[in-house]
Structures are given as C-alpha cells and as structure tokens.
C-alpha cells in the first residue's frame, strides 16, 4: 500500500468532484479515507512507512561465509 502525498490527495478530491462515473467516484472515495487513516494510525503509534530496499534474488556465498565467520 502506498501512501498518497498531499498533492495526490488534493488531485483525487478535485477529480472526485468533477467525475460523472459513479464507479470511479466510489473507488476514489474508498482510497482517500484508508490512506489518511492508516497514515494517522502509524504516526500515532510511533511507526513510519519507508520504501523497502531492493534485496538481491541470489545470495553471494562468499559474503555469507565472511559474515558467518564474524
């Protein structure tokens, strides 16, 4: 789940007001409170969201041996 920036949130609010298709309005309406609510919950309980670092798919056996030896 990605958090929305303030700019993205405001763009969605404007799109929600202008959108004529009810299905799209419902989807926008469903995203806005979830994004804001989860972000507030995380902050309230001292958590923060950070994008995870890329982990290589294959381990380097030499580096593993060095790390285990330490």
NORVEN-V884592 format. One record per residue. N is the residue number from 0. PSI is psi in degrees with one decimal (* if undefined). OMEGA is omega in degrees with one decimal (* if undefined). Layout:
n=N psi=PSI omega=OMEGA
n=N psi=PSI omega=OMEGA
This chain:
n=0 psi=127.5 omega=178.8
n=1 psi=140.6 omega=178.4
n=2 psi=146.8 omega=178.5
n=3 psi=142.8 omega=172.7
n=4 psi=167.4 omega=178.5
n=5 psi=-38.6 omega=-180.0
n=6 psi=-44.9 omega=179.7
n=7 psi=-39.7 omega=179.1
n=8 psi=-43.3 omega=179.4
n=9 psi=-38.2 omega=177.5
n=10 psi=-39.6 omega=178.1
n=11 psi=-38.0 omega=178.4
n=12 psi=-42.3 omega=178.6
n=13 psi=-43.3 omega=179.3
n=14 psi=-37.6 omega=179.6
n=15 psi=-40.4 omega=179.9
n=16 psi=-34.6 omega=-175.6
n=17 psi=-20.0 omega=-172.6
n=18 psi=136.1 omega=178.9
n=19 psi=-24.6 omega=-178.3
n=20 psi=117.9 omega=-177.1
n=21 psi=-33.9 omega=-179.5
n=22 psi=-40.6 omega=179.4
n=23 psi=-41.1 omega=177.4
n=24 psi=-41.3 omega=179.5
n=25 psi=-40.0 omega=178.9
n=26 psi=-42.7 omega=178.8
n=27 psi=-43.5 omega=-179.3
n=28 psi=-32.5 omega=179.6
n=29 psi=-31.0 omega=-176.5
n=30 psi=-40.7 omega=-172.9
n=31 psi=-50.4 omega=-178.7
n=32 psi=-34.2 omega=-179.5
n=33 psi=-46.1 omega=-178.9
n=34 psi=-48.5 omega=-177.0
n=35 psi=-41.9 omega=-177.6
n=36 psi=-44.3 omega=-179.8
n=37 psi=-40.7 omega=179.0
n=38 psi=-43.3 omega=178.8
n=39 psi=-40.9 omega=179.6
n=40 psi=-44.8 omega=179.7
n=41 psi=-44.9 omega=-179.3
n=42 psi=-39.5 omega=-178.7
n=43 psi=-37.7 omega=-177.3
n=44 psi=13.3 omega=172.4
n=45 psi=15.5 omega=177.7
n=46 psi=163.2 omega=173.5
n=47 psi=153.7 omega=179.8
n=48 psi=128.2 omega=175.0
n=49 psi=140.2 omega=178.5
n=50 psi=128.8 omega=-177.7
n=51 psi=149.6 omega=177.5
n=52 psi=154.4 omega=178.6
n=53 psi=130.4 omega=179.2
n=54 psi=129.3 omega=-179.3
n=55 psi=147.2 omega=-177.8
n=56 psi=-27.4 omega=-179.3
n=57 psi=134.5 omega=-179.3
n=58 psi=147.5 omega=175.9
n=59 psi=111.6 omega=-174.8
n=60 psi=-34.7 omega=178.8
n=61 psi=-44.7 omega=178.9
n=62 psi=-36.3 omega=177.4
n=63 psi=-43.8 omega=179.1
n=64 psi=-42.6 omega=179.0
n=65 psi=-43.2 omega=-177.4
n=66 psi=-41.5 omega=179.6
n=67 psi=-31.4 omega=179.9
n=68 psi=-26.3 omega=-178.2
n=69 psi=* omega=*
